[in-house]
Amino acid sequence: MVLIEPIGSQLPKPSEIVFFINKQGDLVLHRVLKRWKKDDKFLYLLKGDQVAKTDGIYEKAKIVGRLKAIEREESFLSIDKPAFKALNWLAYLRSRTGLGSQSKFSGLLMKSKLFSKYLD
C-alpha cells in the first residue's frame, strides 16, 4: 500500500515518485526523471523504475500527488527515512542511466535485509 499526498503548489523534483494521469487516462505511480520550464509551464519526463521506456512528457497539471510512504506487511517506510532516501536515489540513478538491474551494487543493495522487506 502507498500513501499519496496532494501535489499542492510545491513543484515535484527529479527523483520524486509522483502519481499522475497518463495519456490513456490511467493513474500511474512513476518517477520524475527531469523537470524544466517552457513557455511558462513546467514539464516533466516520467518513467517507471522497472521499464525501459519513459512515459513521455507531462505538464504539472497531470501530476496529482506524490509518494509519502510505503506500507508492506506491517512495515511502514516514510520517504523521509534515510533507508528510503538511499534506495530512492539509487533507483533514480538506475532509471536515468539505463543501467536497470544490471548494476551489481544496486542488485546487492536490493537483496540486503535493509531493503528486501520493502521490495517483495
N, C-alpha and C positions, 0 to 999 in steps of 0.2 A: 504494500500500500504506500502511496506517496501523499505527502501534504503539500498542497499548492497554495501560494498566496497571490492575491491580485497583483498585476503588474504595476498599477499606480502610475505615478509620474516619474519614478526612478527608472532611467534607461537600463535595459539589460546590457551586460558587459560580455565580451568574449570569454568563453569558458563556462558561463552560466547555463544551466539547464532550464529551458522555458517550455511552457505549454502554449501551443499555437494552433491556429486553424489553417490546415494545408489547402492546397489548390482544389482538392476533392471535397472540401468542407468537413474533413475529419479533424478531431482534436488529437494532437500528437505532442509527445514529450521528447524534445531533442535539444542538442547543444548549440549555442551560439559560437560560430567559428570566427566571424568577422562582423564588425559594425562600422558603418560610415554614413556620412550625411551627403545627400544630393538633392538640390532644389528644395531646401527647407524641410526635407523628410529624412528620417533615419531609416536606413536599410540594414537588413541582417541576412547573413548567409548562415543557414541552419543545416545540421547534419546529425544523424543518429550515430552513436559510437560503434555500432556493430554492422554498419552498412558502408559500402564502398563509395556510393554517390551522395552528393549533397541533396537536400530537399529543394534547393533553389534560394532565390532572394525574396524576402518578405518585408513589408513595411511594419512599423511598430504597431499599427492598428490591428494586425493579425495576431499579435502576441498578447495572450490574455492572462498569463500567470507565470510564476517562476517557482522552481522546486525549492521547498523549505526543509523537508526532511523525508527520510525513507524509514518505513517500519516493516520488519520481517521477523516472524516467529518470536514475538515478544521483545525484539531488539529494536531500538529507536536510534537512528543516526541523523543528527541535525547537520545541515550544511555548514554550521559554524564550528563544528568539531574538527580538530586537527586531522583526524583519520579521514574524514570526508574531503577536506581541503587537499590533502595529498593525493588521494585517489582521483578527485576531480581534475586536478592539474595534470596528472598522468594521462587520464582519458582524453583531456583536451589536446595534449601534445600528440597523442596517438592519432586522433582524428585530423589534426592539422597537417601532420607529416605523412599520413597514409601508411604508417607502419603497421597499423592494426594489431593483430595478435602475434605478429612476427617478432616483436620486441621481447628478448629474453628476460630483461629486467621486469617489464610490466607483467609478463606471464608468471614470474616468481612472486611478485608482489600480490597479484590477484589470487594466487593459491595460498598465500600466507594466512595464518589464523586471524590476523588483524582484520582482514577484509573478507575472507571466504564466507562468513555467515551473511553478508550483505549481498552476495553475488549469485547465490544459487537460485 
